[in-house]
Amino acid sequence: MLTVFSDLHCPWAYVFSIRLRRARTAVGQPPVAWRSWPLELVNARGTPWETLSQEIPVLAQLEPDHFAAPRRQAWPSTFLPAMEALKVAGELGGPAAADRFDGAVRRAFFLDRRDVSLRSTLAEIATEAGLEQPRFLDAFDGGGHRRAVVADWEEGRRRGVQGSPHVFLPDGTAVFNPGIGKIDWVRGIPVPSEVDEGEIAKLLEKAAAGP
């Protein structure tokens, strides 16, 4: 099983998640454990709008069918509720439900431009991910899932997570931002090079082979 630490609003992690799901379909959908790496806790502040508005147009060139132009008015002040909702999905439906919710919430933010900090939006996404909305809201409103998000962050720090996304294989191998070999920053704009989507499929093959 691959273990992936990421933030749901990280465009680098979004591209990785798209390509990971594509590779998983090709090899038979091996399981993935999605773990939270909340950048607002890592950096002790929310990610500035300016940062994402520079990164998104660059990464949209890698997966143009999966992005829409960012809208500042739909920019959440926090992404912790979405990460809590991901924990709820896993609690209610196991890894498969968590995986569906992870994909749905990333699309909702990057493609549909919905405010994923809102309870109502997260409930809609839960339904789209195949969860029963009343059960989802009962668990979400019950609280306690913030602790699980923070626990992921603390575990990630112990394991040496460098950023979002950071992938761990069963044998302990760790890879930061797979498929993006190098990033040069030119006047504040990221310029990725040595992009290799095939690297993600190789990670899956290695994970399937076990430790």
Biotite code that builds the C-alpha atoms (Angstrom):
import biotite.structure as struc

atoms = struc.array([
    struc.Atom([0.000, 0.000, 0.000], chain_id="A", res_id=1, res_name="MET", atom_name="CA", element="C"),
    struc.Atom([1.184, 3.501, -0.814], chain_id="A", res_id=2, res_name="LEU", atom_name="CA", element="C"),
    struc.Atom([0.873, 6.082, 1.949], chain_id="A", res_id=3, res_name="THR", atom_name="CA", element="C"),
    struc.Atom([0.467, 9.624, 0.627], chain_id="A", res_id=4, res_name="VAL", atom_name="CA", element="C"),
    struc.Atom([0.836, 12.728, 2.779], chain_id="A", res_id=5, res_name="PHE", atom_name="CA", element="C"),
    struc.Atom([-0.650, 15.775, 1.074], chain_id="A", res_id=6, res_name="SER", atom_name="CA", element="C"),
    struc.Atom([-2.760, 18.879, 1.428], chain_id="A", res_id=7, res_name="ASP", atom_name="CA", element="C"),
    struc.Atom([-6.077, 18.841, -0.411], chain_id="A", res_id=8, res_name="LEU", atom_name="CA", element="C"),
    struc.Atom([-5.508, 22.312, -1.873], chain_id="A", res_id=9, res_name="HIS", atom_name="CA", element="C"),
    struc.Atom([-1.953, 21.666, -3.079], chain_id="A", res_id=10, res_name="CYS", atom_name="CA", element="C"),
    struc.Atom([-1.958, 21.781, -6.908], chain_id="A", res_id=11, res_name="PRO", atom_name="CA", element="C"),
    struc.Atom([1.180, 19.623, -7.063], chain_id="A", res_id=12, res_name="TRP", atom_name="CA", element="C"),
    struc.Atom([-0.614, 16.958, -5.015], chain_id="A", res_id=13, res_name="ALA", atom_name="CA", element="C"),
    struc.Atom([-3.690, 17.331, -7.219], chain_id="A", res_id=14, res_name="TYR", atom_name="CA", element="C"),
    struc.Atom([-1.706, 16.576, -10.380], chain_id="A", res_id=15, res_name="VAL", atom_name="CA", element="C"),
    struc.Atom([-0.059, 13.656, -8.611], chain_id="A", res_id=16, res_name="PHE", atom_name="CA", element="C"),
    struc.Atom([-3.446, 12.313, -7.459], chain_id="A", res_id=17, res_name="SER", atom_name="CA", element="C"),
    struc.Atom([-4.844, 12.487, -11.005], chain_id="A", res_id=18, res_name="ILE", atom_name="CA", element="C"),
    struc.Atom([-1.886, 10.605, -12.424], chain_id="A", res_id=19, res_name="ARG", atom_name="CA", element="C"),
    struc.Atom([-1.832, 8.141, -9.555], chain_id="A", res_id=20, res_name="LEU", atom_name="CA", element="C"),
    struc.Atom([-5.479, 7.252, -10.164], chain_id="A", res_id=21, res_name="ARG", atom_name="CA", element="C"),
    struc.Atom([-4.785, 6.855, -13.863], chain_id="A", res_id=22, res_name="ARG", atom_name="CA", element="C"),
    struc.Atom([-1.899, 4.489, -13.106], chain_id="A", res_id=23, res_name="ALA", atom_name="CA", element="C"),
    struc.Atom([-3.966, 2.595, -10.530], chain_id="A", res_id=24, res_name="ARG", atom_name="CA", element="C"),
    struc.Atom([-6.652, 1.911, -13.112], chain_id="A", res_id=25, res_name="THR", atom_name="CA", element="C"),
    struc.Atom([-4.005, 0.406, -15.379], chain_id="A", res_id=26, res_name="ALA", atom_name="CA", element="C"),
    struc.Atom([-2.640, -1.943, -12.722], chain_id="A", res_id=27, res_name="VAL", atom_name="CA", element="C"),
    struc.Atom([-5.829, -2.940, -10.904], chain_id="A", res_id=28, res_name="GLY", atom_name="CA", element="C"),
    struc.Atom([-6.438, -0.268, -8.254], chain_id="A", res_id=29, res_name="GLN", atom_name="CA", element="C"),
    struc.Atom([-4.019, -1.166, -5.429], chain_id="A", res_id=30, res_name="PRO", atom_name="CA", element="C"),
    struc.Atom([-5.048, 0.567, -2.185], chain_id="A", res_id=31, res_name="PRO", atom_name="CA", element="C"),
    struc.Atom([-3.728, 3.963, -1.131], chain_id="A", res_id=32, res_name="VAL", atom_name="CA", element="C"),
    struc.Atom([-3.721, 5.483, 2.341], chain_id="A", res_id=33, res_name="ALA", atom_name="CA", element="C"),
    struc.Atom([-4.406, 9.218, 2.060], chain_id="A", res_id=34, res_name="TRP", atom_name="CA", element="C"),
    struc.Atom([-2.901, 11.107, 4.994], chain_id="A", res_id=35, res_name="ARG", atom_name="CA", element="C"),
    struc.Atom([-3.204, 14.799, 5.827], chain_id="A", res_id=36, res_name="SER", atom_name="CA", element="C"),
    struc.Atom([-0.267, 17.168, 5.563], chain_id="A", res_id=37, res_name="TRP", atom_name="CA", element="C"),
    struc.Atom([-2.023, 20.461, 6.438], chain_id="A", res_id=38, res_name="PRO", atom_name="CA", element="C"),
    struc.Atom([0.117, 23.263, 5.085], chain_id="A", res_id=39, res_name="LEU", atom_name="CA", element="C"),
    struc.Atom([-1.681, 25.789, 7.273], chain_id="A", res_id=40, res_name="GLU", atom_name="CA", element="C"),
    struc.Atom([-0.314, 23.920, 10.310], chain_id="A", res_id=41, res_name="LEU", atom_name="CA", element="C"),
    struc.Atom([3.112, 23.363, 8.739], chain_id="A", res_id=42, res_name="VAL", atom_name="CA", element="C"),
    struc.Atom([3.500, 27.059, 7.931], chain_id="A", res_id=43, res_name="ASN", atom_name="CA", element="C"),
    struc.Atom([1.372, 28.459, 10.782], chain_id="A", res_id=44, res_name="ALA", atom_name="CA", element="C"),
    struc.Atom([-0.650, 30.440, 8.224], chain_id="A", res_id=45, res_name="ARG", atom_name="CA", element="C"),
    struc.Atom([-2.963, 29.891, 5.310], chain_id="A", res_id=46, res_name="GLY", atom_name="CA", element="C"),
    struc.Atom([-1.454, 29.526, 1.853], chain_id="A", res_id=47, res_name="THR", atom_name="CA", element="C"),
    struc.Atom([-1.536, 32.975, 0.227], chain_id="A", res_id=48, res_name="PRO", atom_name="CA", element="C"),
    struc.Atom([-3.850, 33.444, -2.724], chain_id="A", res_id=49, res_name="TRP", atom_name="CA", element="C"),
    struc.Atom([-0.909, 34.862, -4.676], chain_id="A", res_id=50, res_name="GLU", atom_name="CA", element="C"),
    struc.Atom([1.031, 31.606, -4.318], chain_id="A", res_id=51, res_name="THR", atom_name="CA", element="C"),
    struc.Atom([-1.730, 29.388, -5.662], chain_id="A", res_id=52, res_name="LEU", atom_name="CA", element="C"),
    struc.Atom([-2.698, 31.830, -8.385], chain_id="A", res_id=53, res_name="SER", atom_name="CA", element="C"),
    struc.Atom([0.882, 31.553, -9.699], chain_id="A", res_id=54, res_name="GLN", atom_name="CA", element="C"),
    struc.Atom([1.162, 27.775, -9.375], chain_id="A", res_id=55, res_name="GLU", atom_name="CA", element="C"),
    struc.Atom([-2.224, 26.745, -10.761], chain_id="A", res_id=56, res_name="ILE", atom_name="CA", element="C"),
    struc.Atom([-1.788, 28.110, -14.335], chain_id="A", res_id=57, res_name="PRO", atom_name="CA", element="C"),
    struc.Atom([1.550, 26.294, -14.576], chain_id="A", res_id=58, res_name="VAL", atom_name="CA", element="C"),
    struc.Atom([0.203, 22.960, -13.367], chain_id="A", res_id=59, res_name="LEU", atom_name="CA", element="C"),
    struc.Atom([-2.964, 23.295, -15.419], chain_id="A", res_id=60, res_name="ALA", atom_name="CA", element="C"),
    struc.Atom([-0.720, 22.868, -18.454], chain_id="A", res_id=61, res_name="GLN", atom_name="CA", element="C"),
    struc.Atom([0.123, 19.357, -17.233], chain_id="A", res_id=62, res_name="LEU", atom_name="CA", element="C"),
    struc.Atom([-3.543, 18.344, -16.747], chain_id="A", res_id=63, res_name="GLU", atom_name="CA", element="C"),
    struc.Atom([-5.639, 20.949, -18.595], chain_id="A", res_id=64, res_name="PRO", atom_name="CA", element="C"),
    struc.Atom([-8.904, 18.973, -18.372], chain_id="A", res_id=65, res_name="ASP", atom_name="CA", element="C"),
    struc.Atom([-8.812, 19.020, -14.571], chain_id="A", res_id=66, res_name="HIS", atom_name="CA", element="C"),
    struc.Atom([-8.428, 22.703, -13.738], chain_id="A", res_id=67, res_name="PHE", atom_name="CA", element="C"),
    struc.Atom([-10.534, 25.839, -13.981], chain_id="A", res_id=68, res_name="ALA", atom_name="CA", element="C"),
    struc.Atom([-9.327, 29.388, -13.483], chain_id="A", res_id=69, res_name="ALA", atom_name="CA", element="C"),
    struc.Atom([-9.060, 30.170, -9.753], chain_id="A", res_id=70, res_name="PRO", atom_name="CA", element="C"),
    struc.Atom([-11.630, 32.502, -8.249], chain_id="A", res_id=71, res_name="ARG", atom_name="CA", element="C"),
    struc.Atom([-10.642, 34.455, -5.203], chain_id="A", res_id=72, res_name="ARG", atom_name="CA", element="C"),
    struc.Atom([-14.200, 34.690, -3.890], chain_id="A", res_id=73, res_name="GLN", atom_name="CA", element="C"),
    struc.Atom([-14.317, 30.884, -3.563], chain_id="A", res_id=74, res_name="ALA", atom_name="CA", element="C"),
    struc.Atom([-10.987, 30.720, -1.742], chain_id="A", res_id=75, res_name="TRP", atom_name="CA", element="C"),
    struc.Atom([-11.464, 29.022, 1.670], chain_id="A", res_id=76, res_name="PRO", atom_name="CA", element="C"),
    struc.Atom([-9.727, 30.501, 4.688], chain_id="A", res_id=77, res_name="SER", atom_name="CA", element="C"),
    struc.Atom([-9.030, 26.981, 5.986], chain_id="A", res_id=78, res_name="THR", atom_name="CA", element="C"),
    struc.Atom([-8.887, 23.480, 4.543], chain_id="A", res_id=79, res_name="PHE", atom_name="CA", element="C"),
    struc.Atom([-8.981, 21.649, 7.859], chain_id="A", res_id=80, res_name="LEU", atom_name="CA", element="C"),
    struc.Atom([-12.747, 20.918, 7.624], chain_id="A", res_id=81, res_name="PRO", atom_name="CA", element="C"),
    struc.Atom([-12.179, 19.188, 4.262], chain_id="A", res_id=82, res_name="ALA", atom_name="CA", element="C"),
    struc.Atom([-9.428, 17.066, 5.813], chain_id="A", res_id=83, res_name="MET", atom_name="CA", element="C"),
    struc.Atom([-11.715, 16.225, 8.722], chain_id="A", res_id=84, res_name="GLU", atom_name="CA", element="C"),
    struc.Atom([-14.382, 15.206, 6.211], chain_id="A", res_id=85, res_name="ALA", atom_name="CA", element="C"),
    struc.Atom([-11.863, 12.906, 4.529], chain_id="A", res_id=86, res_name="LEU", atom_name="CA", element="C"),
    struc.Atom([-11.330, 11.206, 7.888], chain_id="A", res_id=87, res_name="LYS", atom_name="CA", element="C"),
    struc.Atom([-15.096, 10.818, 8.267], chain_id="A", res_id=88, res_name="VAL", atom_name="CA", element="C"),
    struc.Atom([-15.312, 9.190, 4.835], chain_id="A", res_id=89, res_name="ALA", atom_name="CA", element="C"),
    struc.Atom([-12.666, 6.667, 5.801], chain_id="A", res_id=90, res_name="GLY", atom_name="CA", element="C"),
    struc.Atom([-14.368, 5.989, 9.113], chain_id="A", res_id=91, res_name="GLU", atom_name="CA", element="C"),
    struc.Atom([-17.712, 5.317, 7.439], chain_id="A", res_id=92, res_name="LEU", atom_name="CA", element="C"),
    struc.Atom([-16.604, 3.466, 4.336], chain_id="A", res_id=93, res_name="GLY", atom_name="CA", element="C"),
    struc.Atom([-12.991, 2.421, 4.722], chain_id="A", res_id=94, res_name="GLY", atom_name="CA", element="C"),
    struc.Atom([-10.108, 3.151, 2.318], chain_id="A", res_id=95, res_name="PRO", atom_name="CA", element="C"),
    struc.Atom([-12.302, 2.926, -0.784], chain_id="A", res_id=96, res_name="ALA", atom_name="CA", element="C"),
    struc.Atom([-14.691, 5.621, 0.464], chain_id="A", res_id=97, res_name="ALA", atom_name="CA", element="C"),
    struc.Atom([-11.790, 7.798, 1.587], chain_id="A", res_id=98, res_name="ALA", atom_name="CA", element="C"),
    struc.Atom([-10.257, 7.458, -1.862], chain_id="A", res_id=99, res_name="ASP", atom_name="CA", element="C"),
    struc.Atom([-13.516, 8.454, -3.575], chain_id="A", res_id=100, res_name="ARG", atom_name="CA", element="C"),
    struc.Atom([-13.946, 11.434, -1.266], chain_id="A", res_id=101, res_name="PHE", atom_name="CA", element="C"),
    struc.Atom([-10.330, 12.508, -1.760], chain_id="A", res_id=102, res_name="ASP", atom_name="CA", element="C"),
    struc.Atom([-10.770, 12.576, -5.519], chain_id="A", res_id=103, res_name="GLY", atom_name="CA", element="C"),
    struc.Atom([-14.137, 14.320, -5.295], chain_id="A", res_id=104, res_name="ALA", atom_name="CA", element="C"),
    struc.Atom([-13.026, 17.068, -2.928], chain_id="A", res_id=105, res_name="VAL", atom_name="CA", element="C"),
    struc.Atom([-9.931, 17.880, -4.986], chain_id="A", res_id=106, res_name="ARG", atom_name="CA", element="C"),
    struc.Atom([-12.047, 18.137, -8.152], chain_id="A", res_id=107, res_name="ARG", atom_name="CA", element="C"),
    struc.Atom([-14.590, 20.271, -6.325], chain_id="A", res_id=108, res_name="ALA", atom_name="CA", element="C"),
    struc.Atom([-11.897, 22.772, -5.413], chain_id="A", res_id=109, res_name="PHE", atom_name="CA", element="C"),
    struc.Atom([-9.678, 22.829, -8.508], chain_id="A", res_id=110, res_name="PHE", atom_name="CA", element="C"),
    struc.Atom([-12.198, 22.195, -11.288], chain_id="A", res_id=111, res_name="LEU", atom_name="CA", element="C"),
    struc.Atom([-15.622, 23.193, -9.968], chain_id="A", res_id=112, res_name="ASP", atom_name="CA", element="C"),
    struc.Atom([-14.246, 25.996, -7.770], chain_id="A", res_id=113, res_name="ARG", atom_name="CA", element="C"),
    struc.Atom([-16.499, 25.206, -4.810], chain_id="A", res_id=114, res_name="ARG", atom_name="CA", element="C"),
    struc.Atom([-15.770, 26.417, -1.300], chain_id="A", res_id=115, res_name="ASP", atom_name="CA", element="C"),
    struc.Atom([-14.698, 23.215, 0.435], chain_id="A", res_id=116, res_name="VAL", atom_name="CA", element="C"),
    struc.Atom([-14.567, 24.852, 3.850], chain_id="A", res_id=117, res_name="SER", atom_name="CA", element="C"),
    struc.Atom([-18.380, 24.881, 4.007], chain_id="A", res_id=118, res_name="LEU", atom_name="CA", element="C"),
    struc.Atom([-20.311, 22.121, 5.782], chain_id="A", res_id=119, res_name="ARG", atom_name="CA", element="C"),
    struc.Atom([-22.977, 22.140, 3.069], chain_id="A", res_id=120, res_name="SER", atom_name="CA", element="C"),
    struc.Atom([-20.396, 21.708, 0.298], chain_id="A", res_id=121, res_name="THR", atom_name="CA", element="C"),
    struc.Atom([-18.655, 18.864, 2.110], chain_id="A", res_id=122, res_name="LEU", atom_name="CA", element="C"),
    struc.Atom([-22.010, 17.126, 2.616], chain_id="A", res_id=123, res_name="ALA", atom_name="CA", element="C"),
    struc.Atom([-22.708, 17.371, -1.117], chain_id="A", res_id=124, res_name="GLU", atom_name="CA", element="C"),
    struc.Atom([-19.269, 15.968, -1.903], chain_id="A", res_id=125, res_name="ILE", atom_name="CA", element="C"),
    struc.Atom([-19.864, 13.091, 0.519], chain_id="A", res_id=126, res_name="ALA", atom_name="CA", element="C"),
    struc.Atom([-23.014, 12.193, -1.414], chain_id="A", res_id=127, res_name="THR", atom_name="CA", element="C"),
    struc.Atom([-21.072, 12.376, -4.681], chain_id="A", res_id=128, res_name="GLU", atom_name="CA", element="C"),
    struc.Atom([-18.534, 9.996, -3.145], chain_id="A", res_id=129, res_name="ALA", atom_name="CA", element="C"),
    struc.Atom([-21.268, 7.459, -2.409], chain_id="A", res_id=130, res_name="GLY", atom_name="CA", element="C"),
    struc.Atom([-21.737, 8.139, 1.292], chain_id="A", res_id=131, res_name="LEU", atom_name="CA", element="C"),
    struc.Atom([-25.105, 8.526, 2.990], chain_id="A", res_id=132, res_name="GLU", atom_name="CA", element="C"),
    struc.Atom([-25.374, 12.230, 3.756], chain_id="A", res_id=133, res_name="GLN", atom_name="CA", element="C"),
    struc.Atom([-27.212, 11.899, 7.111], chain_id="A", res_id=134, res_name="PRO", atom_name="CA", element="C"),
    struc.Atom([-24.598, 9.444, 8.410], chain_id="A", res_id=135, res_name="ARG", atom_name="CA", element="C"),
    struc.Atom([-21.803, 11.648, 7.117], chain_id="A", res_id=136, res_name="PHE", atom_name="CA", element="C"),
    struc.Atom([-23.174, 14.768, 8.793], chain_id="A", res_id=137, res_name="LEU", atom_name="CA", element="C"),
    struc.Atom([-23.835, 12.944, 12.041], chain_id="A", res_id=138, res_name="ASP", atom_name="CA", element="C"),
    struc.Atom([-20.205, 11.828, 12.191], chain_id="A", res_id=139, res_name="ALA", atom_name="CA", element="C"),
    struc.Atom([-18.826, 15.132, 10.913], chain_id="A", res_id=140, res_name="PHE", atom_name="CA", element="C"),
    struc.Atom([-20.840, 17.183, 13.387], chain_id="A", res_id=141, res_name="ASP", atom_name="CA", element="C"),
    struc.Atom([-19.852, 14.854, 16.213], chain_id="A", res_id=142, res_name="GLY", atom_name="CA", element="C"),
    struc.Atom([-16.323, 16.219, 16.053], chain_id="A", res_id=143, res_name="GLY", atom_name="CA", element="C"),
    struc.Atom([-13.103, 14.554, 17.057], chain_id="A", res_id=144, res_name="GLY", atom_name="CA", element="C"),
    struc.Atom([-11.746, 14.195, 13.539], chain_id="A", res_id=145, res_name="HIS", atom_name="CA", element="C"),
    struc.Atom([-9.522, 17.277, 13.879], chain_id="A", res_id=146, res_name="ARG", atom_name="CA", element="C"),
    struc.Atom([-7.396, 15.163, 16.226], chain_id="A", res_id=147, res_name="ARG", atom_name="CA", element="C"),
    struc.Atom([-6.876, 12.597, 13.484], chain_id="A", res_id=148, res_name="ALA", atom_name="CA", element="C"),
    struc.Atom([-5.784, 15.335, 11.055], chain_id="A", res_id=149, res_name="VAL", atom_name="CA", element="C"),
    struc.Atom([-3.314, 16.714, 13.583], chain_id="A", res_id=150, res_name="VAL", atom_name="CA", element="C"),
    struc.Atom([-2.090, 13.176, 14.293], chain_id="A", res_id=151, res_name="ALA", atom_name="CA", element="C"),
    struc.Atom([-1.288, 12.772, 10.581], chain_id="A", res_id=152, res_name="ASP", atom_name="CA", element="C"),
    struc.Atom([0.662, 16.026, 10.647], chain_id="A", res_id=153, res_name="TRP", atom_name="CA", element="C"),
    struc.Atom([2.623, 14.902, 13.697], chain_id="A", res_id=154, res_name="GLU", atom_name="CA", element="C"),
    struc.Atom([3.332, 11.504, 12.161], chain_id="A", res_id=155, res_name="GLU", atom_name="CA", element="C"),
    struc.Atom([4.437, 13.174, 8.940], chain_id="A", res_id=156, res_name="GLY", atom_name="CA", element="C"),
    struc.Atom([6.933, 15.285, 10.838], chain_id="A", res_id=157, res_name="ARG", atom_name="CA", element="C"),
    struc.Atom([8.320, 12.167, 12.544], chain_id="A", res_id=158, res_name="ARG", atom_name="CA", element="C"),
    struc.Atom([8.660, 10.432, 9.174], chain_id="A", res_id=159, res_name="ARG", atom_name="CA", element="C"),
    struc.Atom([10.414, 13.373, 7.565], chain_id="A", res_id=160, res_name="GLY", atom_name="CA", element="C"),
    struc.Atom([7.730, 14.590, 5.174], chain_id="A", res_id=161, res_name="VAL", atom_name="CA", element="C"),
    struc.Atom([9.247, 17.337, 3.022], chain_id="A", res_id=162, res_name="GLN", atom_name="CA", element="C"),
    struc.Atom([6.044, 18.734, 1.564], chain_id="A", res_id=163, res_name="GLY", atom_name="CA", element="C"),
    struc.Atom([2.930, 17.940, -0.425], chain_id="A", res_id=164, res_name="SER", atom_name="CA", element="C"),
    struc.Atom([2.766, 15.312, -1.871], chain_id="A", res_id=165, res_name="PRO", atom_name="CA", element="C"),
    struc.Atom([5.186, 12.949, -0.151], chain_id="A", res_id=166, res_name="HIS", atom_name="CA", element="C"),
    struc.Atom([4.767, 9.220, -0.808], chain_id="A", res_id=167, res_name="VAL", atom_name="CA", element="C"),
    struc.Atom([5.922, 6.289, 1.316], chain_id="A", res_id=168, res_name="PHE", atom_name="CA", element="C"),
    struc.Atom([6.192, 2.731, -0.001], chain_id="A", res_id=169, res_name="LEU", atom_name="CA", element="C"),
    struc.Atom([5.792, -0.424, 2.115], chain_id="A", res_id=170, res_name="PRO", atom_name="CA", element="C"),
    struc.Atom([9.563, -0.944, 2.177], chain_id="A", res_id=171, res_name="ASP", atom_name="CA", element="C"),
    struc.Atom([10.068, 2.502, 3.725], chain_id="A", res_id=172, res_name="GLY", atom_name="CA", element="C"),
    struc.Atom([11.172, 4.237, 0.535], chain_id="A", res_id=173, res_name="THR", atom_name="CA", element="C"),
    struc.Atom([10.009, 7.854, 0.467], chain_id="A", res_id=174, res_name="ALA", atom_name="CA", element="C"),
    struc.Atom([9.573, 10.028, -2.623], chain_id="A", res_id=175, res_name="VAL", atom_name="CA", element="C"),
    struc.Atom([8.669, 13.715, -2.596], chain_id="A", res_id=176, res_name="PHE", atom_name="CA", element="C"),
    struc.Atom([6.478, 14.980, -5.438], chain_id="A", res_id=177, res_name="ASN", atom_name="CA", element="C"),
    struc.Atom([6.786, 11.891, -7.678], chain_id="A", res_id=178, res_name="PRO", atom_name="CA", element="C"),
    struc.Atom([6.800, 12.495, -11.401], chain_id="A", res_id=179, res_name="GLY", atom_name="CA", element="C"),
    struc.Atom([8.173, 16.049, -11.078], chain_id="A", res_id=180, res_name="ILE", atom_name="CA", element="C"),
    struc.Atom([11.922, 15.755, -11.311], chain_id="A", res_id=181, res_name="GLY", atom_name="CA", element="C"),
    struc.Atom([12.899, 19.365, -10.817], chain_id="A", res_id=182, res_name="LYS", atom_name="CA", element="C"),
    struc.Atom([11.293, 22.743, -10.164], chain_id="A", res_id=183, res_name="ILE", atom_name="CA", element="C"),
    struc.Atom([13.005, 26.014, -10.995], chain_id="A", res_id=184, res_name="ASP", atom_name="CA", element="C"),
    struc.Atom([11.505, 29.210, -9.614], chain_id="A", res_id=185, res_name="TRP", atom_name="CA", element="C"),
    struc.Atom([11.708, 32.119, -12.049], chain_id="A", res_id=186, res_name="VAL", atom_name="CA", element="C"),
    struc.Atom([10.623, 35.439, -10.515], chain_id="A", res_id=187, res_name="ARG", atom_name="CA", element="C"),
    struc.Atom([8.289, 33.576, -8.182], chain_id="A", res_id=188, res_name="GLY", atom_name="CA", element="C"),
    struc.Atom([6.787, 31.350, -10.889], chain_id="A", res_id=189, res_name="ILE", atom_name="CA", element="C"),
    struc.Atom([7.429, 27.571, -10.743], chain_id="A", res_id=190, res_name="PRO", atom_name="CA", element="C"),
    struc.Atom([8.867, 25.962, -13.867], chain_id="A", res_id=191, res_name="VAL", atom_name="CA", element="C"),
    struc.Atom([8.750, 22.146, -13.585], chain_id="A", res_id=192, res_name="PRO", atom_name="CA", element="C"),
    struc.Atom([11.158, 20.104, -15.689], chain_id="A", res_id=193, res_name="SER", atom_name="CA", element="C"),
    struc.Atom([11.983, 16.415, -16.067], chain_id="A", res_id=194, res_name="GLU", atom_name="CA", element="C"),
    struc.Atom([8.266, 15.634, -15.701], chain_id="A", res_id=195, res_name="VAL", atom_name="CA", element="C"),
    struc.Atom([7.770, 11.863, -15.926], chain_id="A", res_id=196, res_name="ASP", atom_name="CA", element="C"),
    struc.Atom([4.303, 10.443, -15.327], chain_id="A", res_id=197, res_name="GLU", atom_name="CA", element="C"),
    struc.Atom([5.733, 6.949, -15.735], chain_id="A", res_id=198, res_name="GLY", atom_name="CA", element="C"),
    struc.Atom([7.537, 7.304, -12.425], chain_id="A", res_id=199, res_name="GLU", atom_name="CA", element="C"),
    struc.Atom([4.194, 7.067, -10.634], chain_id="A", res_id=200, res_name="ILE", atom_name="CA", element="C"),
    struc.Atom([3.354, 3.742, -12.282], chain_id="A", res_id=201, res_name="ALA", atom_name="CA", element="C"),
    struc.Atom([6.750, 2.425, -11.239], chain_id="A", res_id=202, res_name="LYS", atom_name="CA", element="C"),
    struc.Atom([6.012, 3.389, -7.619], chain_id="A", res_id=203, res_name="LEU", atom_name="CA", element="C"),
    struc.Atom([2.748, 1.443, -7.775], chain_id="A", res_id=204, res_name="LEU", atom_name="CA", element="C"),
    struc.Atom([4.492, -1.619, -9.177], chain_id="A", res_id=205, res_name="GLU", atom_name="CA", element="C"),
    struc.Atom([7.068, -1.458, -6.415], chain_id="A", res_id=206, res_name="LYS", atom_name="CA", element="C"),
    struc.Atom([4.373, -1.030, -3.762], chain_id="A", res_id=207, res_name="ALA", atom_name="CA", element="C"),
    struc.Atom([2.437, -4.013, -5.123], chain_id="A", res_id=208, res_name="ALA", atom_name="CA", element="C"),
    struc.Atom([5.577, -6.133, -4.829], chain_id="A", res_id=209, res_name="ALA", atom_name="CA", element="C"),
    struc.Atom([5.581, -5.530, -1.064], chain_id="A", res_id=210, res_name="GLY", atom_name="CA", element="C"),
    struc.Atom([8.451, -4.759, 1.329], chain_id="A", res_id=211, res_name="PRO", atom_name="CA", element="C"),
])
